[in-house]
């Protein structure tokens, strides 16, 4: 596993402590007991804290599986890194 995926698994474990790593990687709002709107908000807050990113609350309806969330986190991290590099080049 890569670092981003490992960190995301850690976030999921904090919200869904009964799930194994394998179950987390396959998890979705459809197949995971307890994944409701409150769990989604808690998960997003945990992810934001862990990764130092901001996820729009409107995106919650699209972030319904581990894979979709992993893709979004990678996208946000890449965007943040590109902005950081752009700021450094402007100096």
C-alpha distance (Angstrom), angle and dihedral (degrees) to the residues before:
residue distance angle dihedral
X1 . . .
X2 3.74 . .
X3 3.79 125.4 .
X4 3.82 95.4 -102.6
X5 3.79 92.1 50.7
X6 3.82 91.5 46.7
X7 3.79 91.5 51.3
X8 3.80 91.3 47.4
X9 3.80 90.9 50.6
X10 3.81 86.8 53.8
X11 3.83 89.9 53.7
X12 3.80 91.8 49.4
X13 3.81 90.0 47.9
X14 3.79 89.9 55.9
X15 3.82 91.2 54.3
X16 3.82 98.2 34.1
X17 3.82 104.2 30.2
X18 3.80 95.1 169.4
X19 3.82 94.0 61.9
X20 3.79 122.7 97.0
X21 3.79 119.4 -134.2
X22 3.80 90.0 -103.2
X23 3.81 91.3 51.4
X24 3.80 90.9 48.2
X25 3.79 92.4 53.3
X26 3.83 89.9 52.0
X27 3.80 94.8 40.0
X28 3.77 126.7 124.2
X29 3.77 136.6 161.7
X30 3.81 87.7 -99.9
X31 3.81 98.8 53.2
X32 3.82 102.7 30.8
X33 3.77 119.4 86.6
X34 3.78 111.7 -132.4
X35 3.81 95.6 20.7
X36 3.77 97.4 132.1
X37 3.81 133.1 137.3
X38 3.81 92.6 -76.8
X39 3.80 91.5 50.6
X40 3.82 89.2 49.1
X41 3.79 92.1 53.6
X42 3.81 91.5 46.0
X43 3.80 90.9 48.1
X44 3.80 92.8 50.1
X45 3.82 91.4 48.8
X46 3.81 90.0 50.0
X47 3.81 91.6 48.8
X48 3.80 92.7 47.2
X49 3.79 90.4 52.7
X50 3.80 94.6 45.2
X51 3.80 96.0 47.1
X52 3.80 101.4 29.3
X53 3.79 91.6 -125.1
X54 3.78 134.6 124.0
X55 3.79 121.7 -126.9
X56 3.79 118.3 -164.4
X57 3.79 112.9 -119.0
X58 3.83 88.1 -133.6
X59 3.81 88.0 65.1
X60 3.80 92.5 64.8
X61 3.80 93.5 90.8
X62 3.83 89.4 58.6
X63 3.80 96.5 43.7
X64 3.78 97.3 77.2
X65 3.80 103.2 133.0
X66 3.77 140.9 40.1
X67 3.82 90.9 -110.8
X68 3.81 94.2 50.8
X69 3.79 91.3 48.0
X70 3.81 91.7 46.6
X71 3.81 90.2 52.6
X72 3.81 91.4 49.1
X73 3.81 92.8 48.2
X74 3.81 90.8 50.0
X75 3.80 90.0 48.3
X76 3.82 92.3 49.6
X77 3.81 92.0 46.0
X78 3.81 91.5 49.9
X79 3.81 91.6 48.5
X80 3.80 91.3 48.8
X81 3.80 91.5 49.1
X82 3.82 91.8 48.7
X83 3.81 90.8 50.2
X84 3.79 90.3 48.8
X85 3.80 91.3 50.8
X86 3.80 90.8 46.7
X87 3.79 90.8 52.5
X88 3.79 91.7 49.7
X89 3.79 92.1 49.8
X90 3.81 90.6 51.3
X91 3.80 91.9 59.3
